[in-house]
Amino acid sequence: NRRNMTGKTISIAALLSAMSISLMAQHVVEQWHPVDISFESSEAYANPFQNVELSASFTGPGGMILTVPGFYKGGNTWMVRFSPVRPGNWKYTNISNDAQLNNKTGTVTCVGNTQANVHGRLMVDPSNKHHFKYEDGTRFFLMGCEIDWLALIEMQDPDLSKTKQIIDMYARQGFNTVLMNAYAYDTRWRIRKTENDDWGPPLKHPWPGPHSNHDFSRLDTAYWNHFDKVLGYLFEKGMVAYIYFKVYKKLVNWPIRGSRNDELFFSSIVARYQAYPGIIWSFAKESYYEPEHAYIHKMLDLIEEKDTYGRLRTTHDDNGRGED
């Protein structure tokens, strides 16, 4: 304690507390819009993807609590991507095994949505299980186009010129959903790049290392930072992203099914993109090529466990095996 010029006692602890409150991270975002909240740690890790756990617990209006997993962004940066589902103040507290990331607090102020093509979570209509609707009650007829390689083209172009041109074209024609691969490598019928509009193999991969020898224990942040931009533009255009986690006919060198590295791939995608309201998770494209039914269910259960928002889950074309 110390005395000020008026003789009153000032608590240093109170001053520090007031400073802490004033420095608390604050964000303003519209309802159902993702906001990226970054955190820094100077700790050195052999593998930050495997060694660090991070999540943030958000408490909002009416005492609603959403606990959102974070992800490693690269360098010294970790991130939590959050979208508030109700207007008002949301206070968050981090949970992490890294002391510099743990117990960080802040506030997200949610204001009303002004974007005409954003309607909240896409879901099955509880009163009619064969219909879809959005969280705000808007009806939804799924009009999808399959642009499998959408996030894999122009990986050298930070402006996404060709990607945006393709998305804009489909949006103008009334499509509202894009079916897209989280990753694909190449096709057997057109090996390597055969023409300008042949987009495989992509310039970047989800994991570091060459195609024949990926390090599956970590992710390539440049690849996923590019993928972020594509998902952000789909959201801007009001398009639903139907994301295939796997594909079996595109010559991908995958992690061992069900392994820790495999779970890292699935969990990281869910952590990065669950905040977007227009999401459909699909275990795989042409999932009838996956012989282990138990594996399909295991990974769909993992998606459900990691997804705070409860986005729709399915799998593509299982030839009547009942997985859909």
C-alpha positions in Angstrom: 0.0 0.0 0.0 1.0 3.6 -0.5 -0.6 7.0 0.3 -1.5 9.4 -2.5 -1.5 13.2 -2.2 -4.9 13.3 -0.5 -3.6 10.9 2.2 -5.9 8.0 1.1 -4.4 4.5 1.1 -4.1 2.9 -2.4 -3.8 -0.9 -2.6 -1.2 -1.9 -5.2 -3.1 -5.2 -5.5 -6.3 -3.2 -6.4 -4.4 -1.2 -9.0 -3.0 -4.3 -10.6 -6.4 -5.8 -10.6 -7.9 -2.8 -12.3 -5.1 -2.8 -14.9 -5.7 -6.5 -15.5 -9.4 -5.8 -16.1 -8.6 -2.9 -18.5 -6.2 -5.1 -20.4 -8.6 -8.0 -20.7 -9.0 -9.0 -24.4 -12.2 -7.7 -25.8 -13.8 -8.6 -29.2 -17.0 -7.4 -30.9 -18.6 -9.8 -33.4 -22.0 -10.3 -35.0 -24.2 -13.3 -34.0 -23.1 -16.6 -35.7 -20.0 -14.9 -37.1 -16.6 -16.6 -36.3 -14.0 -14.5 -34.4 -10.4 -15.6 -34.1 -8.9 -15.2 -30.7 -5.1 -15.5 -30.6 -2.8 -16.4 -27.7 1.0 -16.4 -27.5 3.4 -18.7 -25.7 7.2 -18.5 -25.8 7.6 -22.1 -24.6 9.6 -24.3 -27.0 8.0 -27.7 -27.9 9.3 -30.6 -29.8 5.8 -30.9 -31.3 3.3 -28.2 -30.4 0.5 -30.2 -32.2 0.9 -33.1 -29.8 2.4 -31.5 -26.7 -0.1 -28.6 -26.1 -3.8 -28.8 -25.2 -5.9 -25.7 -25.4 -9.6 -24.9 -25.1 -11.6 -21.9 -24.0 -14.8 -22.0 -22.0 -17.3 -19.2 -23.0 -20.1 -18.2 -20.6 -22.8 -16.2 -22.3 -26.3 -14.8 -21.8 -28.5 -16.9 -19.6 -25.5 -18.8 -18.3 -25.0 -20.7 -21.5 -21.6 -22.4 -21.7 -19.7 -23.4 -24.8 -16.3 -25.0 -24.5 -14.4 -24.7 -27.8 -11.2 -26.5 -28.6 -8.2 -24.4 -29.8 -5.5 -25.2 -32.4 -1.9 -24.4 -33.1 -1.7 -21.6 -35.7 2.1 -21.6 -36.2 5.1 -19.8 -34.7 4.3 -18.9 -31.1 0.6 -18.6 -31.8 -2.4 -20.7 -30.7 -6.0 -19.8 -31.6 -9.6 -20.4 -30.6 -12.2 -19.7 -33.3 -15.6 -18.9 -31.7 -19.0 -17.9 -33.0 -21.5 -16.6 -30.4 -25.0 -18.0 -30.8 -26.8 -15.4 -28.7 -26.4 -11.6 -28.5 -24.8 -10.2 -25.4 -21.5 -10.6 -23.5 -19.6 -13.8 -23.5 -16.7 -14.2 -21.0 -14.1 -16.8 -21.7 -11.4 -18.5 -19.7 -8.6 -20.6 -21.3 -7.7 -24.1 -20.2 -4.3 -25.3 -21.2 -1.4 -27.4 -20.0 0.9 -24.5 -21.1 1.1 -22.0 -18.2 1.3 -19.0 -20.7 -1.9 -20.1 -22.4 -3.8 -21.2 -19.3 -6.4 -19.0 -17.5 -6.3 -16.3 -20.1 -9.6 -14.3 -19.9 -11.5 -12.0 -22.2 -14.9 -10.9 -23.4 -16.7 -11.3 -26.7 -19.5 -8.9 -27.2 -22.1 -10.3 -29.6 -24.3 -7.9 -31.5 -27.1 -8.6 -33.9 -26.4 -10.3 -37.3 -26.6 -7.9 -40.3 -25.5 -10.3 -43.0 -28.6 -11.4 -45.0 -27.3 -14.8 -45.9 -26.3 -15.8 -42.4 -29.0 -17.6 -40.4 -27.2 -19.6 -37.7 -26.7 -23.3 -37.4 -27.9 -25.5 -40.3 -29.9 -28.4 -38.8 -32.5 -31.1 -39.4 -36.0 -29.7 -38.8 -37.1 -31.4 -35.6 -40.7 -31.4 -36.8 -39.9 -32.9 -40.2 -36.8 -35.1 -40.3 -36.7 -35.0 -44.1 -36.2 -31.2 -44.2 -33.5 -28.8 -43.2 -33.7 -25.4 -41.7 -31.5 -22.8 -40.1 -31.3 -21.8 -36.4 -33.4 -18.6 -37.1 -36.1 -20.7 -38.7 -35.2 -20.0 -42.4 -36.0 -23.0 -44.6 -33.1 -24.6 -46.4 -33.2 -26.7 -49.6 -29.8 -28.3 -50.1 -28.7 -27.4 -53.6 -25.1 -28.7 -53.8 -22.3 -28.7 -56.3 -19.3 -30.9 -56.0 -16.1 -28.9 -56.3 -13.8 -31.5 -54.7 -10.5 -29.6 -55.3 -11.8 -26.1 -54.3 -9.4 -25.6 -51.4 -6.5 -27.2 -53.3 -6.2 -24.9 -56.3 -4.1 -21.7 -56.5 -2.3 -22.4 -53.2 0.3 -19.9 -54.3 -2.3 -17.1 -54.7 -3.0 -15.3 -51.4 -5.9 -13.4 -53.1 -7.7 -16.7 -54.1 -8.6 -15.1 -57.5 -9.6 -18.3 -59.3 -11.2 -19.9 -56.2 -13.4 -16.8 -55.7 -14.3 -16.8 -59.4 -15.5 -20.4 -59.1 -17.5 -19.8 -55.9 -19.1 -16.6 -57.3 -20.1 -18.5 -60.4 -21.9 -21.2 -58.5 -23.5 -18.8 -56.1 -24.9 -16.8 -59.0 -26.5 -20.0 -60.3 -28.4 -20.6 -57.1 -26.2 -23.3 -55.5 -26.0 -23.0 -51.7 -23.7 -25.9 -50.8 -20.2 -26.9 -51.9 -19.0 -30.5 -51.4 -15.2 -30.4 -51.0 -12.2 -32.5 -50.0 -10.2 -31.7 -46.9 -7.4 -33.1 -49.0 -6.8 -35.0 -52.2 -3.6 -35.8 -54.0 -4.1 -36.9 -57.6 -6.2 -39.2 -59.9 -5.3 -42.4 -61.6 -6.9 -41.3 -64.8 -4.9 -38.1 -65.1 -1.5 -38.5 -63.4 0.2 -35.3 -62.5 -0.9 -32.0 -64.0 -2.2 -32.5 -67.6 -3.8 -29.1 -68.3 -4.5 -25.7 -66.7 -7.7 -26.8 -65.0 -6.1 -30.1 -63.6 -5.5 -29.1 -60.0 -3.7 -32.2 -58.8 -1.3 -32.7 -57.2 -1.7 -29.6 -55.0 1.3 -27.5 -54.1 0.9 -28.0 -50.4 -0.2 -30.9 -48.2 -1.9 -31.1 -44.8 1.3 -32.6 -43.3 4.9 -31.6 -43.7 7.2 -33.7 -45.8 7.0 -35.1 -49.3 3.9 -37.1 -50.4 5.7 -40.4 -50.0 6.9 -39.6 -46.4 4.7 -37.2 -44.5 5.2 -36.5 -40.9 1.7 -37.3 -39.7 2.4 -36.3 -36.1 2.1 -32.6 -37.1 0.3 -30.4 -39.6 1.5 -28.0 -42.3 0.2 -24.6 -41.1 0.6 -23.0 -44.5 -1.8 -25.6 -46.0 -4.5 -25.0 -43.3 -4.0 -21.2 -43.3 -4.9 -21.3 -47.0 -7.9 -23.6 -46.3 -9.0 -21.0 -43.7 -9.3 -18.3 -46.4 -11.4 -20.6 -48.6 -13.8 -21.4 -45.7 -14.0 -17.7 -44.9 -15.0 -16.8 -48.4 -17.7 -19.5 -48.5 -19.1 -18.0 -45.3 -19.0 -14.5 -46.8 -21.1 -15.8 -49.8 -23.6 -17.7 -47.5 -22.5 -21.1 -48.9 -22.6 -24.3 -46.8 -19.3 -26.2 -46.7 -19.8 -30.0 -46.9 -16.3 -31.2 -46.0 -15.1 -34.7 -46.8 -12.4 -35.7 -44.2 -11.1 -38.5 -46.4 -11.3 -39.7 -49.9 -10.2 -43.2 -51.1 -9.6 -42.8 -54.8 -7.3 -39.7 -55.0 -3.9 -41.4 -54.2 -3.6 -39.9 -50.7 -1.0 -41.3 -48.3 -3.2 -41.3 -45.1 -2.2 -41.8 -41.5 -2.8 -45.2 -40.0 -6.6 -45.5 -39.5 -7.6 -44.8 -35.9 -4.1 -43.8 -34.8 -3.3 -40.8 -32.7 -2.0 -39.1 -35.9 -5.3 -39.9 -37.6 -7.2 -38.4 -34.7 -5.0 -35.3 -34.9 -6.1 -34.8 -38.5 -9.8 -35.2 -37.8 -9.8 -33.2 -34.5 -7.8 -30.3 -36.0 -10.3 -29.9 -38.8 -13.2 -29.8 -36.3 -11.4 -27.3 -34.1 -10.7 -25.0 -37.0 -14.0 -24.9 -38.7 -16.8 -25.8 -36.3 -17.4 -22.1 -35.6 -18.8 -21.6 -39.1 -22.6 -22.1 -38.9 -22.9 -23.6 -42.4 -20.9 -26.8 -42.0 -21.7 -30.5 -42.8 -19.1 -33.0 -41.7 -18.7 -36.0 -44.0 -16.5 -38.9 -43.0 -15.4 -39.7 -46.5 -16.2 -39.4 -50.2 -17.1 -42.8 -51.5 -16.9 -44.3 -48.1 -17.9 -47.8 -49.4 -14.1 -48.1 -50.1 -13.5 -48.2 -46.3 -13.7 -51.8 -45.2 -13.9 -51.2 -41.4 -17.4 -50.2 -40.4 -16.2 -49.7 -36.8 -13.6 -47.2 -37.9 -16.3 -45.1 -39.7 -18.3 -45.0 -36.5 -15.3 -44.3 -34.3 -14.4 -41.2 -36.4 -18.0 -39.9 -36.6 -18.1 -40.2 -32.8 -14.8 -38.3 -32.5 -16.2 -35.5 -34.7 -19.3 -35.4 -32.4 -17.1 -35.3 -29.3 -15.0 -32.4 -30.5 -17.7 -30.3 -32.1 -19.2 -28.0 -29.5 -21.8 -26.7 -31.9 -23.3 -30.0 -33.1 -22.9 -29.6 -36.8 -24.5 -32.1 -39.1 -22.6 -35.4 -39.7 -22.9 -38.0 -42.5 -20.8 -39.9 -44.9 -20.9 -40.0 -48.7 -22.4 -42.8 -50.8 -22.0 -46.0 -48.7 -23.9 -48.2 -51.2 -26.8 -48.9 -48.8 -24.7 -50.2 -45.9 -26.6 -48.0 -43.5 -23.7 -45.7 -42.5 -25.6 -42.6 -43.9 
